[in-house]
Structure formats: C-alpha cells, structure tokens
Amino acid sequence: MAIVRVAEDVEAGVVGAGGGGAGGKVTEPLLRRCGKEEEAEPNIRDEAEASECGSQGRLQADDGGSLRMVLVSTAVAVCGSFEFGTCVGYSAPTQSGIIHEVGLSISEFAIFGSILTIGAMIGAVTSGRLADFLGRKMTMRISATICMFGWLSIHLAKSAIMLYFGRILLGFSTGVLSYVVPVFIAEIAPKNLRGGLATSNQLLICSGSSATYIIGALVAWRNLVLVGLVPCVLLLGGLFFIPESPRWLANVGREKEFHASLQKLRGEDTDISEEAIEIKEYIESLRSFPKARLEDLLLSKNIIAVIVGVGLMVFQQLGGINGVGFYASYIFSSAGFSGKLGTILIGIIQIPITLFGAILMDRSGRRVLLMVSASGTFLGCFLTGISFFLKAQGLFPEWVPTLALSGILVYIGAYSIGMGPVPWVVMSEIFSINMKAIGGSLVTLVSWLGSFAISYSFSFLMDWSSAGTFFMFSAASLVTILFVAKLVPETKGRTLEQIQDSLNSRR
C-alpha cells in the first residue's frame, strides 16, 4: 500500500524513482516522446522535445510479431509489480497469526510491518545506479533472487530477527523493482502503446496486494509466502526469453545487441533504421544537459516543484494509508468486524477502482481527482473515527462494525482513485528534464520515510486513541484539499514549458 508508489509509477499510480549514488549522479529512462504529448512512465517521464519526430509510421505496433514480443516482455516484467504488491500487502492478513505463533509483541510486529520501508528506501536510492550499471534485466533478476531469500527467511522464521531480516530483504527488492519495472516497460514499448502498457504496472501492484489480502484470509501466514514466491519464479524464468532494453544497450555502446533487441521487439519484418537513429540521437542529446545537483532543487525556479512534489507525498502519508494498509485486519477486529472478511473486501474493490481511476486520469484532470479523492479519504476516516468513538462511549454498539467497514472501504476506494496514483504522476510532470531524476529520488525518499513513520507509529496511536487516530487522518485529508487548491497546478494536457510557467507564476 506504500505505493503505493507507487512508484506509479504509471499513469494510474505509484511507484518509486531511481536515484544516483555518491556524487549526485542521476538517471533518466532513455526515452523520447514523439507526436502528441504522452506519459512514458510517471516516475521518470521524459520531457525532451528538442527535435521533431521522424516518420509517424516507423513503429508498427499492429504487427503481430512485434506486438507479441512487447506484450510477452511486459507480462514478464510486471511479475515484479505483482511481487511488489504481495510484499506490501503481506502484513495486513498475517498479524494475528505471526503474533501468536512467533510470540511477538505489538511493538515488535510494528517493526515487522514498517521495516519493509527501510529496505525499500535503500533499494529506491540505489536502483538507478544498479539499473544503469547492470542493465534492466539483470537488475530485475537480482531483485527477484533477493526477494526469494526474503520470503524463505519469513517462512522459516522462529524469531523476530528472522522475520525482520526477511522483511528488509523484501523491502530492498520492492524498492528496486518499483524503479526498474516501469522504466523497462517504457523503454521497450512503442509510443502508441506506452501509456496503456504503463498502466499494467500499477494494476499488477494492486492485484498483488489484493491477492495477498484475499488468500491471506484463507491460509496460514507461512503458506502465504508461496503467493510471494510464485511471481519471483515466473520473473526469473521469463527473463531468459525476453530481450534487454534496446535503449540501455545503445547507451552502453553495445551496438550489435542494440539492433538485435530492437528488431526482436518490433518484428523481424519491420524497418527499425529510423527508430534506431532517433534513439541514438536522443541519447546524445541527454548527455548535453547539465548535471543536476541536490542543491539545485533549492533554486527559485525549482522550489515550487519541490514543495508540490514533497507536499503531495507528505499528505499522502499523513492521510494514514500505510496504517490502514498494513493493519487492516487489526482495525476491523478492533471494531468488532471480521478481520478476514474485511481484508477480502478490500482486495475485491481495489482493482476495479484503480482501473476506473486510470480512465479518469486524463479526462477529469489531476487536481479534480486529488480533491475528490482527499474528500473521500476524509469521509472514510471520519466514519471510522466515529465508529471507534461510539465503541469507546458504549453507544449504538450494533452500528460500530458497519460504520468501521463502510469507513475503511470508502477510504480505500477514494485513495485508490486519486491520492494513491496521482501524486506520482504529478511528480513526474513538474520537474524539468535535468532535475527529474534527482527530484524524483527526493520525493520518493520522502514517501518511504513517511510510510515508515506512519506504519511504525500506527499501533501505538491506536492504543492511545483509536478514534483520535482516524480523526487526525481525516484532518490531514482536509488540509490536503486546501494544499491542492492553493499550490498544485493542473498538468493534464500541458507541455513542460506550460507547466513550468504555471509553477513559476505561483512564486
């Protein structure tokens, strides 16, 4: 749910950004946008428009061979997205089982739930360097292997230490996958399929968490590990049958492999000469941009973008999503409702609402979705707070479970349609091209830090006051509406220059 990323890291949502390592090196996906404006990949959307596109017919996406290989490659890659979802969703249905069998205290389980985000922070800030040095496929292969060790550690755990070790390995893997999967998809896809294929990333993240919620309500926590192992195995096996990103191959100078990969993706009978030239020209143009430094984010021309990007992520987390997502079963049980049934219902509603949000993204606009979504999360948290208030006062006990269920489902639905995916999309649109990777890395780091803070403190807040916890989350949602209305620009259908002008006018 920390994505919930995320790392959207697609037009429909969330996911993480890759960052440079020491020395402030930053990475960009090696894409160019042609024709009408479109989002290649929200976390690192390429805004370079320095040269005109070539022939609009150069990508034959309707060619059976090319479409088949692109779809197969995407299907393999999004096994990593599904894996991301299973890692994030694992703690919600397993809390009572782990606590009773391993003998954890509430505070120890809070560490288990939240330590995922520590590993994810490490993975997110190193993912760009790994993907550039090792390649997209090798990075996914290493991530899947680490993830398997993480799941096995949890499956065999007899103590809190083993659980923590496995969970932090899962976190590192998800942090890397949140970057490299959407980048790989964006770099292999024809321009006319890129947006649609990009949405598969967020859809599979939601599918992974939903599957974990539903299956976790039916099987023991150790057996639930198998749900996480399956996409790891599929990803590792599938990577042997798909090509490497041709743009990465071109960037590292492997010319022969670059042409072979591009030809395999576009079909054996497709003329790739023009696209190959444009890819290489564009890679050269990227190298002409000045290297971004962290302190450049504080310049007056960038500061509003930083405030908007960081602010959206802060309010996304202050709305309580990781508390609700990591401890859904506990919330339902505390309100007198079945924890198993509640998590199943969350799993059922997530996928269709995420799809609906993807459809609305470019129709209603970003600001409208954000304000409607924040209004919904306010209502959901307020209803849940009322239910716990009534329980504490001993009033209308028959209404408490129904109010809590209604509040949480309203909250999850509202979050999935806007506050989950849209902040990642806006973040990808507000930074200038040379600041996009370093700005994205900062915003992603803030998101994971907020995720850790909320997921770790949630159980303590619930012990302090269950009603007060959700009233605080609802208050944060109200402030989010004001923040969006005052500072967040509408980016739908605007060029980079128009977005920058809109941001600068708010200084």
Number of C-alpha atoms within 10 A of each C-alpha: 25 30 30 30 31 33 38 34 36 35 31 34 36 32 37 38 41 36 28 20 15 9 8 13 16 24 22 22 25 24 26 22 19 17 13 9 14 20 22 31 31 36 40 37 29 25 23 17 16 11 13 10 13 13 11 11 7 15 20 19 21 11 14 11 17 24 19 16 20 24 17 15 23 23 20 22 29 26 26 33 30 27 29 37 29 30 27 29 30 26 27 26 31 24 22 17 14 21 15 10 11 13 14 18 13 15 13 15 22 22 19 24 27 28 23 30 30 20 22 29 25 18 28 33 25 22 30 29 20 22 23 21 13 13 19 26 22 16 23 27 21 17 26 27 18 19 28 23 17 27 26 18 20 22 18 12 18 13 13 20 14 16 24 23 21 26 31 23 26 32 29 27 32 34 34 32 35 34 31 31 27 34 30 28 27 29 23 26 28 21 22 16 16 18 21 17 23 29 23 25 35 35 25 22 36 30 24 28 27 26 22 29 31 20 20 25 21 15 12 14 22 17 13 22 22 15 20 26 20 14 24 25 15 16 23 22 13 17 17 12 12 19 20 24 25 25 24 24 20 19 16 12 12 12 14 10 16 21 18 14 20 24 20 18 29 27 22 14 12 18 14 18 12 12 16 18 11 17 18 16 13 20 18 12 13 17 9 10 11 9 12 18 16 13 7 15 20 14 10 11 17 19 17 23 27 21 16 22 27 22 21 25 27 20 23 28 27 22 29 25 25 28 29 23 25 27 24 24 26 24 27 23 15 17 22 18 19 17 22 22 17 25 28 22 16 22 22 16 16 22 22 16 18 26 19 13 26 24 14 17 23 14 12 12 15 24 22 17 22 26 21 17 27 30 19 25 33 29 21 28 31 24 26 32 26 21 27 26 18 17 21 13 9 10 12 10 16 11 13 24 21 17 22 28 25 17 24 25 22 23 28 26 24 27 29 30 29 30 32 33 34 33 34 35 32 24 25 30 27 28 29 20 21 21 22 25 27 27 32 28 26 20 27 33 24 19 30 29 19 22 29 26 17 22 29 24 15 22 21 15 16 17 10 11 16 24 22 17 22 26 20 18 22 28 16 21 27 20 15 26 20 13 16 20 15 10 16 25 19 17 20 19 14 13 16 20 12 12 21 21 12 17 22 15 9 11 10
